[in-house]
Amino acid sequence: MKAGDISSLGLKVASADSQIFSDNTSQKTESGESFLSYLKDALQEVDDLQKEAAASGQRVALGDEEYLHNTVIAYEKAYLALQLTIQVRDKIVEAYQEIMRIQM
């Protein structure tokens, strides 16, 4: 393989006028799910945990929840899920910036 020949690797070189997000985001993985749908599901799960924690806090304030520890656990789950999401986002941004620094 020659130094400039990347076509044999199956990589596409983006031109300056091409969009960053193209139809490649809808390609299926081996498991049948696209990365975009996986990402949406994960973010929806984090949102659901946040809503569940808020509802539990509201039940405690109204006196409908007998055990305070259930509310604390719900808030901790939501907090940890949010922290994980932030860390994953930071790693994705860092990887993107590293790719953009690569000179061709």
Buried (B, 14 or more C-beta within 10 A) or exposed (E): EEEEEEEEEEEEEEEEEEEEEEEEEEEEEEEEEBEEBEEEEBEEEBBEBBEBBBEBBEBBEEEEBEEEEEBBEBBEBBEEBBEEBEEEEEEEEEEEEEEEEEEE
